[in-house]
């Protein structure tokens, strides 16, 4: 059980980078960008083929950022300068990226199991610095020695990387450009009245969003040991599920709190899916169904809770009004009785 949850937490923290990208497009820009399903694979394809050609895996992973940024910018230009519907522009780019990814990879699947990746290097460092032995000894002392992970290095490294990206995102959204980006998603007409170029802001926002998605895809490919042309199917749903779950559980009062909620939502989503698949009546093929159910619950539960709170609020107000009215009636009755006795 501990090993399964550990693996889910590790995957969740990597997918959280993708969820932050989805948050930028769907929540900040209010743009339903389906490019995500393609750019996720683009990041994995670019990184994998570069690693196989002898490029340092860390540099190859950074190149995935620029590949995703380019894909997002093209989607933005299709919408802004090509005047294509936002949903359709994302679909068109997603379809185009399928062929582009096949061209990059040269085949439908690239194995990385016997190749040095960023994670194999991190694992090597973690073992030689004694981090793994230290943490494993702590777990053995509390009775978890039978289900220890192979390495802690990947998890620790990804926590640092994900939170660096989170803090950079928080900082960027508070800058002048970031505020203009947020205003573009809220009210285009208003921000245009301040002479802001909303077309360029949309292109920039979608570029940054897909850069994070592609970066996450590159890391997932190295974690799983392969890149596949179909690995991006349903990525947008996973990202939305992470965003919705995080917002429902942790709130959205500030940007910093919301981005933290997105990370938490991604981790919780992965853990819930892993635990659900451990049920005997469910199979790995039911993962998409589980995702759909989780999203439905995350969307409907807050509204149900809000309606319940509204009913309780109205009942309290009604009871308070009745008490005030009753007190007023009782006061008048006592006053009338006093006047009668005096007369």
N, C-alpha and C positions, 0 to 999 in steps of 0.2 A: 504493500500500500504506500509506504513512504517513498519508494523508488518511483512509483507511478506519479505521485503528487509532485515529487521533485522534478521529474521530466516535464510535467505540465507547467510548472512554474518557470522552468527554463525556456520552454517554447513560448509561453505567454509573454515573457519579458522581451523576447525577440519580435514577436508579432505586435507588441505594443508600439514599436516604431512605425509599423504599417498603420496601426490604428490612429496614431497621431497625424499621419498623412491624410487619412480619411476624414479626421476631425477638421483639418484645415479646409478641405474642399466642401464637405457637407455642412458643417456648422459655421465656419467663419465666412466662406464665400457663398453659402447656400447654393452650391452647384452639385447636382447629382452626377458625379464623374465616374463613369464605368471604365475609364482607361485603366483603372487600378488592376483589373483582372489581367491586363496585358503587360503593364509596366512591372508588376511583381515578377513575372517570368523574365522580362527583359533584364532586370537586375541579376537574376540567377544565371541567365544565359551568358551575359557579358562577363561576369566574374568567373564562371566555370571555364569558359573557353580561354580566357586569359591565364588562368592558373595552369591549365593543361599545356599552354605554350610557354611556361616557365616564368611568368610574371609573378612578382611577390604578391601573395594573397591579400595583404593589407592594401596595397595599391590597387589591386583588381577590384576590391570591395568599394574603394572610394570612386573608382571609375563608374561603378554601377549608379552612384548618385547622379552623375552628370548625364548618363543615359536615360534615367528616369526623368530628370529635369527636362531634357529635350522632348521626350514623349509628352509630358504634361503641357509644355509650351505649345506644341503643335495642336493639341486638343483645344487649348485656349484660343489660338489663332483661328482655328476652324469656326469657333463660336463667335468670336468678336469681329474679326476681319472678313470671315467667310459668311457671316450671318446665318450660320446653321444652328438649329435648336440645340440647347446645351446637352440634353440627354442623347440626342442623335449624334452629336459630335464625339461624345465619349464612346458610344457604341462603334462608330466608324473607326476610331483610333484603336479600340480594342481588337477589332477584326483585323486591321492592318498589322498590328503588332504580332498577331499569331504567325503570319508569314514571315515577318521580319525576324522574329525569334527563331524560327526554323532556319532561316538563312544564317543567322549568327552561330547557332549551334551546329549546323550541318547535318544533324539527325534529331530525332525526337527526344532522345535521352542521353545525358552525359554523366557517367559514374565518376565519383570523386573519392571513393572509398580507399584507394591505394595512392592517394595524392596528398601532398602537404597542403593543408588549408590553414586559414587563420586560426581555426579552433584546435587543430592538431598542435600548432605551435604554442598556443595558450595552455593546452593540456600539458605539454612537455615542460613549460615553465612552472606551472603549478605543482607538478610532481617533484621537480628538482629544488624548488624553494621551500618545500615542506608544508605548503598550505593544505594540501590534501590530507597528509598524515595528521596534522594538527586538528583539523575539523573532524576527521573520522575518529580520532581518539576521544574527542569530546562527546560525539554521538554514542560511541561504545560505552562510555561511562553512564549514559542515561538509558541504556538498554536497547539501542537501535543498531547494534552491530551487525545484525543479519540482513539489513537492507540498505547498505551504503552505496552511494553513487560512485561511478568510476572516477570522476573528477569534479572539483568545485570551481576550478578555474574559469570555465565557460560562463557559469552563472554569475560569478563575481564580476567578470569582465563585462558581461552584458548589462548588469545592473548599473555599472559606471557609465557605459556608453549611452544607455537609454535615458538615464537621468541628465546626462550632459545635453542630449538632444532636447529633452523636456525643458531644461532651464534656458537653452538657446531659443526655443520656441516661445517661451514666456517673455523673454527679453525682446525678441523681434516683434511680437504682437503689441508691445508697449511703445515701440519706436514710432516715428511719424509715418513711415511707410506702413507699418503694421496696423496703426490706427486707421489709416486710409483704407487698408485692406478689409478691416472689420466693418468700416462704414459702408464699403462697397457691397458687402453681403447683406447689410441691414437696409440700406436705402441708397440705390444708385443715383436717383435724381438729386438727392440732397448733397451727396459728395461731389457730383458734377457741378453743382452751383458754386462750389469752392475751387473750380478750375482743375479738379483732379482728373487724370486720364484713367477712367475705369477699365478701358480695354487692356491697357498695359498691366494694371493691377490684377485683373483676372488671369492674364497669361502668367504673371509672376507667381500668383497664388497656386495655380494648378501645377506649375513647374516645381515649386517647393513641395507640394503635396506628393506628387509622383516620384520626386527624388527620394523622399523618405520611404515610400512604398518599395521602390526598386532596391534601396539599401537593405530593407528588411528581407526582400526576396533573395538577395545575395547571401545574407547571413543564414537564412533557412536552408539554402542549397548546401552550404558548407556544414551546417549542423546535421542535416539528413544524409549527406554523402552523395547527393545526385541533384541534377537539374533536369526537369522534365517540362516539355512544352505545355502539358495540361495541368501543371501544379498551381496555376493561378485561378482555376475555375472556382468561383464562389468566394474569392478573396474579399470582394466588396461587402458581402454579407457578413463575413467574419469581422471585418473592420467596423461595420455598422453595429453589430451585436456588442462588440467591445465598448464602443462609444455610448450606446444606449444603456447598457448594464451599468457602466461606470457613472454616468450622469444620474441614473435612477437611485443608485446606492449612496453616492458620495456628494451629490449636489453640484451646482454650477455657479456659485456666487461670484467667484473670481476666475480669471484666466488660469492662474497657477493651480487653483483647486480643480478646475475642469481638466487640465492636462494630466494632473495626478490621477483624477478619476478615470480617465481613458486608459492609463497604464494599469490601474487596479482592475478595470473592467476586462481588459485583455487577459490578465492572469486568472481572474475568476471564471471567465468563459472557458479557458482551457482546462481548468480543474474540473468544472461541472461536466464538460464533455467527456473527460477521462473517467470520471466516476460513473457517468451514465452508461458508458460503453462496458463497464465492468458488470452491469446487470446481465443476467443469463438470457433474458428474452430479447436483448438488443445485439446487433451485429455491427461490424465496422462500416458496412454499407448504409447504416441508419444515421450516419453522422450528419448529413444534410438535413434530415428530418429533425434531429435533435437541435441543430442550429436554428431552424425555423421556429421550433417550439420555444426555445430560449428567447429569441427576439420578440415573439408574440407576447410572452409573459412580461418581458422587460418593458414593452410598449403599453400594455394594458394595465399592469399592476399599479403604476403610479396614478393613473386616472381613477382606478377603483378606490385607492386609498384617499385620493383628493375628494371624490364624491362622498365617501364615508365621513371625512372630516367636515365637509360642508353640511351634511345632514345633522351631525352632532352640534355644529356651530348654530345652525338654525333652531335646533331643539333647545339649546341653552338660551338663545335670545328670546324664544317664545316663552320659556319657563320664567325668565327674568321679567318679561312684560306682564305675565300673569301675576307674578308676585307683587309687582308695583301696583297693578290694578287692584289686586285684593287688598293691599295695604291702604290704598286710597279709599276703597269702599268701606273698609273697617274704620278708617279715620273719620269719614263722614258720618258713619253710624254712631260712633262715640260722641261726636260733636253734637249731633241731633239729640241724643239722649241727655246730654249735659244742659242744652238749651231748654229742653222740655222740663227737666227737673227744677231749673232756676225759675221758670215761669209758674 
